[in-house]
Amino acid sequence: MILDVVSIFPDYLAPLDLSLIGKARRDGLIDLRVHDLRDFTHDRHHSVDDTPYGGGAGMVMKPQPWAEALAHVVASGAGGARPRLIVPGPGGVPFTQALARELAEEPWLAFACGRYEGIDERVYEYAAQDLGLQVSVVSLGDYVLNGGEVAVLAMVEAVARLLPGVIGNAESLVEESHEDGLLEYPVYTKPASWESSAGVTRAVPPVLLSGDHGAIAAWRHQQRLERTAARRPDLLHSSAALTVDDLAITSARPADAAELTTLQRACWVGEARANDTHDIPPLLESVDEVARGLQEWQTWVVRAGGRLVGSVRARSHPDHPAVWQIGRLMVAPDLQGRGLGRALLAHAEAQAPSGTAAYWLNTGTRSERNLRTYRKAGYRVQPGEGTFAGTVDLLKRRR
Ligand code: ADE
């Protein structure tokens, strides 16, 4: 991979001579070229910045040195090849592991390190329109650095370590944070029992010494879930690694009423659309009404990373005690399709009292998705209109 970096502080990039990235350069896996922006100035002071038009604090980097520097980089390419241009800046798209993977596929990257208040906007247009480059402004995070150099160090390291041959043990790339949406599990090494200078002895979690690989894998997965839930709950909900087995079904508490109301509304909007009516209680109920429901029904909830993401409720039919009524089966729209609904339904069935002869459900006549789920779970649609207008009832005999 070819990497060109343009900066007014070329020495800032010296750490890229060290460690695995330095070795990759010496092994010829990376061809890193650092250019001094001041080499493309023509005045006595080698000035690269000037005051901003329209006023305001700070200085703006001038277009001319940047245009010449970028043209110089592009001219080094053979056969019409062009680098993808990355401009680090706090106003860019977030730099993520997914973007690192995308950039690792590129044969040639050029980085333009801005300083001060940034680079004259016309440089971006020039790079895209005159030089024909794909230009991406990329941010390391929601904070402001003094310039792009530190961001380039981070990005080059994250990208280069994904190149074949740069990391000796490619397996170590697989279970890393951000690869499957969960953070890494905690790690330990010898000694198994370590005494700190304050005289406190700390042991390695016993499961890691057990030799039971299944138990170790399960423990590590649980640790990843707990860490992600605690530190980055925003990642948890989109993680492909989050499965139904990871989520505990617990009894709802009165304090859950407000969140349940919100989840209900989110889940029943689709029902309103499918059945062409908004006259559906779960869509319209107030928090107080939902709270009352918690007193009249046994309700269970599932939380992921603190957020309420699923629920179901059940009770013995007031007039037919042998019938176990199940309702309000809901899973947050972004977590549907992972088996959570089926698990909640099975849980509600399992809570039925011993005298139960059948489970009862009710859904919209045109709620195709629900009907499919319930049929698969063994429920049969009962003839005629259901208990409520526009609905059907479903029954399943208890075995
Ligand atoms: N330059 C200044 N702040 C930056 C940030 N947060 N990310 C990338 N480049 C920057």
Boltz pocket constraint, residues with backbone or C-beta under 6 A from the ligand:
constraints:
  - pocket:
      binder: B
      contacts: [[A, 88], [A, 89], [A, 90], [A, 114], [A, 138], [A, 139], [A, 140], [A, 141], [A, 142], [A, 143], [A, 144], [A, 145], [A, 146], [A, 147], [A, 148], [A, 151]]
      max_distance: 6.0
